[in-house]
Amino acid sequence: MNFNANLNWDMFQVLVRRAYFPIPEAILKTWYLYSVLTVVTWGLWGVFSKLASNYSKPKQALLFQTAGVLAFAVVVLCMEKFHFEWSLPGFSWAALGGFFAFVGFLTFFAALDQGKASTVVTLSALYPLVTILLSIAFLHEKLTARQGTGIVFALIASVLLAS
């Protein structure tokens, strides 16, 4: 069987766009679709993580979750036909990001162990503020006034939802 990951992914995008987003291509950018899918999958992750924390200690839940990460890594390797381009900076930054992600996962599970999923997930969803500040400081990215307003509203929404 000839598995063409790019073709399959392109077909998936078209189907999702037509079924759930009857918006013209010019309005719905690919990055926006990916962002929506991220929100959905991370939303599922939050619920499944709370369920895991009901039955496992935080450190154990983190280790168990790693099994899911490794399983998906195999899927990605298959999609890439077990070929990847080695880059020391790419590997180093990704490994560092993975390290901090897992530190965050551990503290996330510790918070879920003590708190409600709706509150913990909402408050932990403020992490983009750190990304935004670091991106402005070190990557020289700029925010528009409209984006800044959206960030303020997101902060207000998070506080309202978490209280």
ROZA-953750 format. One record per residue: chain; residue in one letter; residue number from 0; x, y, z of N, C-alpha, C in turn. Coordinates in pm, 1 decimal. Layout:
N
- chain | res | n | nu | nv | nw | cau | cav | caw | cu | cv | cw
- A | A | NUM | X | Y | Z | X | Y | Z | X | Y | Z
...
***
This chain:
163
- chain | res | n | nu | nv | nw | cau | cav | caw | cu | cv | cw
- A | M | 0 | 84.4 | -117.7 | 0.0 | 0.0 | 0.0 | 0.0 | 88.3 | 123.3 | 0.0
- A | N | 1 | 65.2 | 211.6 | -92.1 | 142.7 | 334.5 | -101.4 | 77.1 | 439.5 | -13.5
- A | F | 2 | 145.5 | 476.1 | 95.5 | 91.6 | 571.3 | 191.6 | 150.4 | 708.0 | 163.9
- A | N | 3 | 69.2 | 798.8 | 116.3 | 115.3 | 933.6 | 89.3 | 55.6 | 1025.5 | 194.7
- A | A | 4 | 134.9 | 1057.0 | 297.3 | 86.6 | 1134.7 | 411.3 | 40.3 | 1273.7 | 368.9
- A | N | 5 | 113.3 | 1337.3 | 279.3 | 74.5 | 1471.5 | 238.0 | -59.0 | 1471.8 | 166.1
- A | L | 6 | -80.3 | 1375.6 | 77.1 | -206.8 | 1366.6 | 5.9 | -320.3 | 1339.4 | 103.8
- A | N | 7 | -299.7 | 1244.9 | 195.7 | -402.7 | 1214.1 | 294.3 | -433.5 | 1335.3 | 381.3
- A | W | 8 | -331.3 | 1408.5 | 423.4 | -353.0 | 1526.0 | 506.5 | -426.2 | 1634.5 | 428.6
- A | D | 9 | -392.0 | 1653.1 | 300.5 | -460.8 | 1751.5 | 217.8 | -608.5 | 1716.1 | 202.2
- A | M | 10 | -637.2 | 1588.4 | 180.4 | -776.2 | 1544.6 | 168.0 | -850.3 | 1565.9 | 299.3
- A | F | 11 | -785.1 | 1538.9 | 411.1 | -845.4 | 1560.1 | 542.7 | -881.3 | 1707.6 | 560.9
- A | Q | 12 | -789.8 | 1796.4 | 523.9 | -815.4 | 1939.4 | 536.7 | -937.1 | 1981.9 | 454.5
- A | V | 13 | -944.9 | 1934.7 | 332.1 | -1057.0 | 1970.0 | 245.0 | -1188.7 | 1921.0 | 304.6
- A | L | 14 | -1190.3 | 1798.0 | 353.0 | -1312.4 | 1742.8 | 412.2 | -1355.3 | 1820.1 | 535.3
- A | V | 15 | -1260.8 | 1851.7 | 622.2 | -1294.1 | 1926.7 | 743.5 | -1343.8 | 2066.0 | 708.4
- A | R | 16 | -1278.1 | 2130.2 | 614.8 | -1321.2 | 2264.2 | 574.9 | -1463.2 | 2263.4 | 519.2
- A | R | 17 | -1491.8 | 2168.5 | 431.7 | -1624.2 | 2164.8 | 369.5 | -1732.2 | 2125.2 | 469.1
- A | A | 18 | -1699.4 | 2033.4 | 559.6 | -1800.1 | 1984.0 | 652.9 | -1827.7 | 2081.7 | 766.4
- A | Y | 19 | -1723.0 | 2140.9 | 822.4 | -1739.4 | 2219.9 | 943.0 | -1714.7 | 2369.2 | 924.8
- A | F | 20 | -1648.5 | 2406.8 | 819.6 | -1615.3 | 2545.8 | 799.2 | -1653.2 | 2588.5 | 657.5
- A | P | 21 | -1782.1 | 2609.7 | 633.3 | -1823.0 | 2649.7 | 497.6 | -1786.7 | 2795.3 | 469.5
- A | I | 22 | -1662.4 | 2830.2 | 497.8 | -1612.2 | 2965.5 | 479.5 | -1516.6 | 2962.4 | 361.1
- A | P | 23 | -1518.3 | 3064.1 | 278.3 | -1427.9 | 3065.3 | 162.6 | -1281.8 | 3050.8 | 204.7
- A | E | 24 | -1204.3 | 2986.6 | 120.4 | -1062.0 | 2961.2 | 144.0 | -986.0 | 3088.9 | 177.0
- A | A | 25 | -1022.6 | 3199.3 | 112.4 | -951.0 | 3324.7 | 134.8 | -966.3 | 3372.9 | 278.9
- A | I | 26 | -1078.7 | 3340.6 | 342.0 | -1103.2 | 3383.5 | 480.1 | -1042.9 | 3283.8 | 578.8
- A | L | 27 | -1063.4 | 3154.8 | 554.9 | -1014.9 | 3052.5 | 646.7 | -876.1 | 3007.9 | 603.3
- A | K | 28 | -777.3 | 3055.7 | 672.0 | -639.0 | 3021.1 | 641.7 | -605.7 | 2884.8 | 702.0
- A | T | 29 | -510.3 | 2817.1 | 642.9 | -469.0 | 2685.7 | 691.7 | -422.1 | 2693.6 | 835.8
- A | W | 30 | -346.4 | 2797.0 | 870.3 | -298.5 | 2809.7 | 1006.8 | -415.1 | 2821.1 | 1104.5
- A | Y | 31 | -527.2 | 2883.2 | 1060.6 | -643.4 | 2896.9 | 1148.0 | -708.1 | 2760.4 | 1172.6
- A | L | 32 | -717.7 | 2679.9 | 1069.1 | -770.8 | 2544.4 | 1083.8 | -685.5 | 2464.4 | 1181.2
- A | Y | 33 | -554.3 | 2473.0 | 1165.2 | -464.1 | 2403.6 | 1257.5 | -485.3 | 2453.9 | 1400.9
- A | S | 34 | -505.2 | 2583.6 | 1417.0 | -527.2 | 2639.6 | 1550.1 | -655.3 | 2586.1 | 1612.8
- A | V | 35 | -761.2 | 2577.7 | 1532.8 | -888.4 | 2524.1 | 1583.4 | -871.7 | 2377.3 | 1622.7
- A | L | 36 | -802.5 | 2300.7 | 1539.0 | -777.6 | 2160.0 | 1573.1 | -692.4 | 2147.3 | 1699.5
- A | T | 37 | -599.8 | 2240.2 | 1719.2 | -519.6 | 2241.8 | 1841.1 | -608.1 | 2264.5 | 1962.6
- A | V | 38 | -698.0 | 2360.7 | 1953.3 | -788.8 | 2389.7 | 2063.9 | -871.6 | 2265.9 | 2098.4
- A | V | 39 | -924.3 | 2198.8 | 1996.7 | -1007.2 | 2079.8 | 2020.0 | -925.4 | 1968.0 | 2083.8
- A | T | 40 | -808.2 | 1939.3 | 2026.4 | -729.4 | 1827.3 | 2080.2 | -675.5 | 1859.0 | 2218.7
- A | W | 41 | -634.8 | 1982.7 | 2242.3 | -588.0 | 2018.0 | 2376.0 | -703.1 | 2021.0 | 2475.7
- A | G | 42 | -822.3 | 2053.4 | 2428.7 | -939.7 | 2045.2 | 2516.0 | -965.3 | 1901.3 | 2559.4
- A | L | 43 | -952.9 | 1809.4 | 2464.2 | -965.5 | 1667.1 | 2498.3 | -854.4 | 1624.9 | 2593.7
- A | W | 44 | -733.5 | 1675.1 | 2569.2 | -620.6 | 1643.6 | 2656.2 | -649.4 | 1686.9 | 2799.6
- A | G | 45 | -708.1 | 1804.8 | 2818.5 | -740.2 | 1852.7 | 2952.6 | -836.9 | 1760.9 | 3025.3
- A | V | 46 | -940.7 | 1715.5 | 2955.9 | -1039.5 | 1626.0 | 3016.9 | -976.9 | 1490.1 | 3048.0
- A | F | 47 | -904.0 | 1433.7 | 2951.6 | -841.1 | 1303.3 | 2974.0 | -736.3 | 1310.8 | 3084.7
- A | S | 48 | -668.1 | 1424.2 | 3093.9 | -568.4 | 1440.9 | 3200.5 | -635.0 | 1442.9 | 3337.3
- A | K | 49 | -750.5 | 1508.8 | 3347.6 | -822.8 | 1509.6 | 3475.3 | -868.4 | 1368.7 | 3510.4
- A | L | 50 | -919.0 | 1296.2 | 3411.6 | -959.8 | 1157.7 | 3437.4 | -840.7 | 1075.5 | 3484.9
- A | A | 51 | -724.2 | 1095.5 | 3423.6 | -603.8 | 1023.6 | 3465.1 | -565.7 | 1060.7 | 3607.7
- A | S | 52 | -578.0 | 1189.7 | 3641.0 | -539.1 | 1233.4 | 3775.6 | -634.1 | 1179.9 | 3882.6
- A | N | 53 | -754.1 | 1138.8 | 3842.0 | -846.4 | 1077.3 | 3937.3 | -800.2 | 938.1 | 3980.2
- A | Y | 54 | -715.6 | 875.7 | 3898.6 | -674.7 | 738.3 | 3923.8 | -524.2 | 720.7 | 3942.5
- A | S | 55 | -447.1 | 825.5 | 3918.6 | -300.7 | 814.7 | 3924.9 | -242.3 | 935.5 | 3996.8
- A | K | 56 | -127.1 | 916.3 | 4057.5 | -53.0 | 1027.8 | 4115.3 | 2.1 | 1112.8 | 4000.7
- A | P | 57 | 28.5 | 1243.0 | 4025.4 | 73.5 | 1330.4 | 3915.9 | 194.4 | 1277.8 | 3838.6
- A | K | 58 | 297.2 | 1230.6 | 3907.0 | 416.9 | 1183.0 | 3836.9 | 386.3 | 1058.3 | 3754.4
- A | Q | 59 | 300.6 | 971.6 | 3808.0 | 264.4 | 851.4 | 3734.2 | 177.6 | 884.7 | 3613.5
- A | A | 60 | 85.0 | 978.9 | 3630.1 | 0.4 | 1020.3 | 3517.4 | 87.3 | 1077.1 | 3404.6
- A | L | 61 | 190.2 | 1152.5 | 3442.9 | 282.0 | 1205.9 | 3342.3 | 352.3 | 1092.7 | 3268.6
- A | L | 62 | 399.1 | 995.0 | 3340.7 | 465.3 | 880.6 | 3276.1 | 368.8 | 803.6 | 3186.6
- A | F | 63 | 246.4 | 785.0 | 3232.9 | 147.1 | 713.4 | 3152.7 | 114.4 | 792.7 | 3025.5
- A | Q | 64 | 107.6 | 925.2 | 3039.0 | 77.5 | 1007.7 | 2922.4 | 188.7 | 998.0 | 2818.2
- A | T | 65 | 308.5 | 974.5 | 2864.6 | 421.9 | 959.3 | 2774.0 | 399.8 | 842.8 | 2677.5
- A | A | 66 | 328.2 | 740.1 | 2721.4 | 297.5 | 627.5 | 2632.1 | 218.1 | 676.3 | 2510.8
- A | G | 67 | 123.6 | 767.4 | 2533.5 | 46.7 | 823.1 | 2422.8 | 133.8 | 908.2 | 2330.9
- A | V | 68 | 225.6 | 982.5 | 2389.7 | 317.2 | 1065.2 | 2309.7 | 405.3 | 976.1 | 2222.5
- A | L | 69 | 457.6 | 870.8 | 2281.4 | 544.1 | 779.5 | 2205.3 | 466.4 | 709.5 | 2092.9
- A | A | 70 | 342.3 | 672.1 | 2121.6 | 259.9 | 608.5 | 2018.2 | 238.9 | 704.3 | 1901.1
- A | F | 71 | 212.6 | 830.6 | 1931.0 | 193.7 | 926.2 | 1823.2 | 324.8 | 954.9 | 1750.9
- A | A | 72 | 436.1 | 948.2 | 1821.4 | 566.3 | 966.8 | 1756.9 | 587.5 | 860.6 | 1648.8
- A | V | 73 | 541.9 | 739.1 | 1675.2 | 551.9 | 632.5 | 1575.0 | 465.8 | 667.5 | 1453.0
- A | V | 74 | 347.7 | 722.9 | 1476.8 | 260.2 | 764.1 | 1366.7 | 330.8 | 870.7 | 1281.6
- A | V | 75 | 392.1 | 968.4 | 1347.0 | 462.6 | 1074.6 | 1274.2 | 580.6 | 1017.1 | 1196.7
- A | L | 76 | 654.1 | 925.1 | 1258.2 | 764.4 | 860.3 | 1186.6 | 714.8 | 789.7 | 1060.9
- A | C | 77 | 600.9 | 723.7 | 1070.6 | 543.1 | 657.4 | 952.7 | 502.0 | 759.9 | 847.6
- A | M | 78 | 442.7 | 871.1 | 891.8 | 402.9 | 975.7 | 797.3 | 524.3 | 1033.2 | 725.3
- A | E | 79 | 635.8 | 1039.0 | 794.7 | 759.8 | 1090.8 | 736.2 | 840.8 | 980.1 | 668.6
- A | K | 80 | 783.0 | 861.0 | 661.9 | 848.5 | 744.3 | 600.6 | 985.7 | 718.6 | 663.9
- A | F | 81 | 991.4 | 739.1 | 795.0 | 1112.2 | 715.0 | 875.2 | 1232.2 | 794.7 | 825.3
- A | H | 82 | 1204.2 | 908.9 | 762.2 | 1311.0 | 996.1 | 714.5 | 1294.2 | 1133.0 | 778.6
- A | F | 83 | 1399.5 | 1180.9 | 839.0 | 1396.0 | 1316.9 | 890.3 | 1532.6 | 1380.4 | 870.4
- A | E | 84 | 1530.1 | 1510.8 | 856.9 | 1653.2 | 1585.1 | 834.6 | 1709.0 | 1627.2 | 969.4
- A | W | 85 | 1831.8 | 1589.0 | 997.5 | 1894.6 | 1619.2 | 1125.0 | 1944.1 | 1763.3 | 1126.5
- A | S | 86 | 1915.4 | 1831.8 | 1233.7 | 1963.0 | 1967.9 | 1254.7 | 1991.4 | 1982.0 | 1403.4
- A | L | 87 | 2114.8 | 2010.0 | 1440.0 | 2149.8 | 2024.2 | 1580.8 | 2071.5 | 2137.0 | 1646.9
- A | P | 88 | 2062.3 | 2255.3 | 1584.4 | 1980.7 | 2359.2 | 1648.9 | 1833.1 | 2318.9 | 1658.3
- A | G | 89 | 1781.0 | 2257.2 | 1552.7 | 1641.7 | 2213.5 | 1556.2 | 1617.8 | 2112.8 | 1666.7
- A | F | 90 | 1707.8 | 2014.6 | 1676.8 | 1695.5 | 1914.0 | 1782.3 | 1708.7 | 1978.5 | 1919.7
- A | S | 91 | 1806.7 | 2065.3 | 1935.8 | 1833.3 | 2126.3 | 2066.8 | 1715.3 | 2209.5 | 2115.5
- A | W | 92 | 1662.1 | 2295.7 | 2026.8 | 1547.8 | 2377.1 | 2067.0 | 1424.2 | 2291.0 | 2094.7
- A | A | 93 | 1402.9 | 2188.8 | 2011.9 | 1287.0 | 2100.7 | 2032.7 | 1301.7 | 2022.3 | 2163.2
- A | A | 94 | 1421.5 | 1973.1 | 2190.9 | 1444.0 | 1898.4 | 2314.3 | 1424.5 | 1988.4 | 2436.1
- A | L | 95 | 1473.5 | 2111.2 | 2428.8 | 1454.6 | 2205.5 | 2538.2 | 1306.2 | 2237.3 | 2556.8
- A | G | 96 | 1236.3 | 2257.1 | 2445.0 | 1092.2 | 2279.4 | 2452.2 | 1019.7 | 2160.4 | 2511.7
- A | G | 97 | 1060.1 | 2040.2 | 2472.0 | 1000.1 | 1919.5 | 2527.7 | 1024.9 | 1907.0 | 2677.1
- A | F | 98 | 1146.5 | 1941.7 | 2719.9 | 1178.8 | 1937.8 | 2862.5 | 1084.4 | 2028.1 | 2941.5
- A | F | 99 | 1071.5 | 2154.1 | 2895.8 | 984.4 | 2247.6 | 2967.7 | 837.5 | 2209.0 | 2956.1
- A | A | 100 | 799.0 | 2150.8 | 2842.7 | 660.5 | 2103.7 | 2828.6 | 630.8 | 1997.6 | 2934.0
- A | F | 101 | 724.5 | 1905.8 | 2953.3 | 699.3 | 1799.9 | 3050.0 | 706.9 | 1848.6 | 3194.1
- A | V | 102 | 789.5 | 1948.5 | 3222.2 | 785.8 | 2010.7 | 3355.0 | 647.7 | 2071.8 | 3375.6
- A | G | 103 | 598.1 | 2141.5 | 3271.8 | 463.9 | 2199.2 | 3278.1 | 356.0 | 2092.5 | 3292.1
- A | F | 104 | 371.5 | 1981.0 | 3222.3 | 273.7 | 1871.5 | 3236.0 | 270.7 | 1819.5 | 3378.6
- A | L | 105 | 387.9 | 1807.2 | 3440.2 | 393.5 | 1757.7 | 3577.9 | 322.4 | 1853.9 | 3672.7
- A | T | 106 | 349.9 | 1983.5 | 3659.2 | 281.8 | 2079.5 | 3746.2 | 132.3 | 2086.2 | 3712.7
- A | F | 107 | 97.7 | 2063.5 | 3587.3 | -43.2 | 2059.4 | 3546.7 | -115.4 | 1943.7 | 3615.9
- A | F | 108 | -53.2 | 1825.3 | 3613.6 | -114.3 | 1710.1 | 3681.7 | -122.6 | 1731.6 | 3831.5
- A | A | 109 | -21.7 | 1795.8 | 3890.0 | -26.0 | 1825.7 | 4033.3 | -142.5 | 1919.8 | 4063.8
- A | A | 110 | -165.7 | 2018.1 | 3976.5 | -278.3 | 2109.8 | 3994.7 | -411.1 | 2036.9 | 3977.8
- A | L | 111 | -420.2 | 1947.8 | 3878.0 | -544.0 | 1871.2 | 3858.0 | -573.4 | 1779.8 | 3975.4
- A | D | 112 | -468.2 | 1730.9 | 4038.6 | -484.6 | 1643.3 | 4154.7 | -555.9 | 1717.1 | 4268.1
- A | Q | 113 | -535.9 | 1848.8 | 4274.6 | -592.2 | 1928.8 | 4383.4 | -714.3 | 2010.8 | 4342.6
- A | G | 114 | -727.5 | 2040.6 | 4214.6 | -832.6 | 2132.2 | 4172.0 | -925.5 | 2074.2 | 4067.6
- A | K | 115 | -1023.0 | 2155.3 | 4028.8 | -1119.8 | 2116.2 | 3926.4 | -1059.4 | 2135.8 | 3788.3
- A | A | 116 | -1094.8 | 2047.7 | 3696.4 | -1042.2 | 2056.4 | 3559.8 | -1078.4 | 2190.5 | 3496.0
- A | S | 117 | -1201.0 | 2236.2 | 3516.8 | -1243.9 | 2361.6 | 3454.0 | -1158.4 | 2479.0 | 3500.5
- A | T | 118 | -1120.9 | 2480.8 | 3625.1 | -1039.1 | 2590.0 | 3677.8 | -893.0 | 2574.9 | 3638.4
- A | V | 119 | -838.1 | 2455.4 | 3658.3 | -696.4 | 2431.6 | 3630.6 | -665.3 | 2451.8 | 3482.2
- A | V | 120 | -748.1 | 2396.0 | 3396.6 | -723.4 | 2407.9 | 3252.4 | -733.1 | 2553.9 | 3209.1
- A | T | 121 | -830.9 | 2625.5 | 3262.6 | -847.2 | 2766.5 | 3226.5 | -726.6 | 2849.1 | 3269.4
- A | L | 122 | -683.9 | 2832.4 | 3393.4 | -570.0 | 2910.8 | 3441.4 | -440.8 | 2871.4 | 3370.8
- A | S | 123 | -422.8 | 2743.3 | 3346.6 | -299.9 | 2700.8 | 3279.1 | -299.3 | 2745.4 | 3132.4
- A | A | 124 | -415.5 | 2779.9 | 3080.9 | -423.9 | 2826.6 | 2942.9 | -369.9 | 2968.9 | 2926.6
- A | L | 125 | -322.5 | 3028.8 | 3032.9 | -260.5 | 3160.8 | 3023.4 | -115.7 | 3153.3 | 2977.3
- A | Y | 126 | -63.5 | 3032.4 | 2956.2 | 76.3 | 3017.7 | 2916.1 | 113.5 | 3097.0 | 2789.9
- A | P | 127 | 21.0 | 3123.6 | 2697.3 | 62.0 | 3203.2 | 2581.4 | 112.4 | 3342.6 | 2618.5
- A | L | 128 | 74.1 | 3393.9 | 2733.1 | 124.9 | 3524.4 | 2773.5 | 276.5 | 3520.8 | 2788.5
- A | V | 129 | 329.1 | 3412.0 | 2842.0 | 473.8 | 3396.1 | 2853.4 | 534.4 | 3390.9 | 2713.7
- A | T | 130 | 472.1 | 3313.7 | 2625.4 | 519.9 | 3304.2 | 2486.5 | 518.5 | 3440.9 | 2419.1
- A | I | 131 | 411.4 | 3514.9 | 2437.4 | 399.4 | 3646.8 | 2375.5 | 509.9 | 3739.7 | 2424.9
- A | L | 132 | 527.2 | 3746.0 | 2556.4 | 629.5 | 3835.4 | 2612.3 | 769.1 | 3796.2 | 2566.6
- A | L | 133 | 799.4 | 3667.1 | 2568.0 | 931.6 | 3622.4 | 2523.2 | 950.1 | 3643.4 | 2372.8
- A | S | 134 | 842.5 | 3625.9 | 2295.3 | 850.4 | 3646.6 | 2150.6 | 875.3 | 3792.9 | 2116.6
- A | I | 135 | 813.8 | 3881.5 | 2192.7 | 836.8 | 4024.4 | 2171.7 | 980.1 | 4059.8 | 2210.8
- A | A | 136 | 1025.1 | 4008.1 | 2325.3 | 1157.5 | 4043.5 | 2377.0 | 1271.7 | 3982.9 | 2295.8
- A | F | 137 | 1258.4 | 3855.3 | 2256.9 | 1372.2 | 3785.1 | 2197.1 | 1358.6 | 3755.8 | 2047.6
- A | L | 138 | 1235.9 | 3743.6 | 1999.3 | 1215.7 | 3713.8 | 1857.6 | 1175.3 | 3837.8 | 1778.1
- A | H | 139 | 1163.5 | 3950.1 | 1847.5 | 1131.0 | 4079.3 | 1786.7 | 998.1 | 4077.4 | 1712.3
- A | E | 140 | 903.8 | 4001.9 | 1765.9 | 770.2 | 4000.5 | 1707.0 | 693.0 | 4121.7 | 1756.4
- A | K | 141 | 596.0 | 4163.6 | 1678.5 | 515.2 | 4281.2 | 1710.3 | 369.6 | 4240.5 | 1727.1
- A | L | 142 | 299.4 | 4312.3 | 1812.6 | 156.3 | 4293.1 | 1829.6 | 83.8 | 4415.1 | 1773.5
- A | T | 143 | -29.7 | 4390.6 | 1710.4 | -114.3 | 4501.9 | 1669.6 | -201.5 | 4540.4 | 1789.0
- A | A | 144 | -262.2 | 4656.6 | 1781.8 | -352.5 | 4700.0 | 1888.3 | -468.9 | 4601.4 | 1902.0
- A | R | 145 | -515.0 | 4552.0 | 1789.3 | -626.7 | 4456.6 | 1791.4 | -586.3 | 4327.5 | 1863.0
- A | Q | 146 | -466.6 | 4276.2 | 1835.3 | -418.4 | 4155.5 | 1902.4 | -399.9 | 4180.0 | 2051.6
- A | G | 147 | -346.5 | 4296.9 | 2086.5 | -330.1 | 4332.1 | 2227.8 | -464.0 | 4335.9 | 2299.3
- A | T | 148 | -565.0 | 4391.1 | 2233.4 | -699.9 | 4394.5 | 2290.6 | -752.6 | 4253.0 | 2310.3
- A | G | 149 | -727.4 | 4166.0 | 2212.8 | -769.3 | 4026.2 | 2226.3 | -703.3 | 3958.7 | 2345.3
- A | I | 150 | -577.5 | 3989.4 | 2368.3 | -505.7 | 3932.2 | 2482.6 | -567.3 | 3980.9 | 2613.4
- A | V | 151 | -599.0 | 4109.2 | 2620.6 | -662.3 | 4163.9 | 2741.5 | -795.7 | 4094.4 | 2766.5
- A | F | 152 | -876.6 | 4077.0 | 2661.8 | -1004.4 | 4008.5 | 2677.2 | -985.5 | 3862.6 | 2719.3
- A | A | 153 | -882.6 | 3796.8 | 2665.5 | -854.2 | 3658.1 | 2704.4 | -818.3 | 3651.4 | 2853.1
- A | L | 154 | -740.3 | 3746.7 | 2899.9 | -706.5 | 3751.3 | 3041.9 | -829.8 | 3770.6 | 3127.8
- A | I | 155 | -914.5 | 3863.6 | 3087.3 | -1037.6 | 3889.3 | 3161.0 | -1124.8 | 3763.8 | 3162.2
- A | A | 156 | -1137.8 | 3698.7 | 3046.0 | -1218.1 | 3576.2 | 3037.3 | -1162.0 | 3467.1 | 3127.4
- A | S | 157 | -1030.6 | 3452.7 | 3130.9 | -969.5 | 3350.0 | 3214.6 | -997.5 | 3375.4 | 3361.8
- A | V | 158 | -987.5 | 3500.8 | 3403.2 | -1013.9 | 3533.1 | 3542.7 | -1161.1 | 3505.5 | 3576.9
- A | L | 159 | -1251.1 | 3544.5 | 3487.3 | -1393.5 | 3521.4 | 3510.4 | -1427.9 | 3372.8 | 3514.4
- A | L | 160 | -1368.0 | 3294.8 | 3424.3 | -1396.6 | 3152.2 | 3420.7 | -1337.6 | 3078.3 | 3540.6
- A | A | 161 | -1224.5 | 3123.5 | 3589.3 | -1156.7 | 3052.9 | 3696.8 | -1212.0 | 3087.7 | 3834.8
- A | S | 162 | -1289.4 | 3195.5 | 3845.5 | -1338.0 | 3235.2 | 3977.5 | -1470.7 | 3172.3 | 4011.7
***
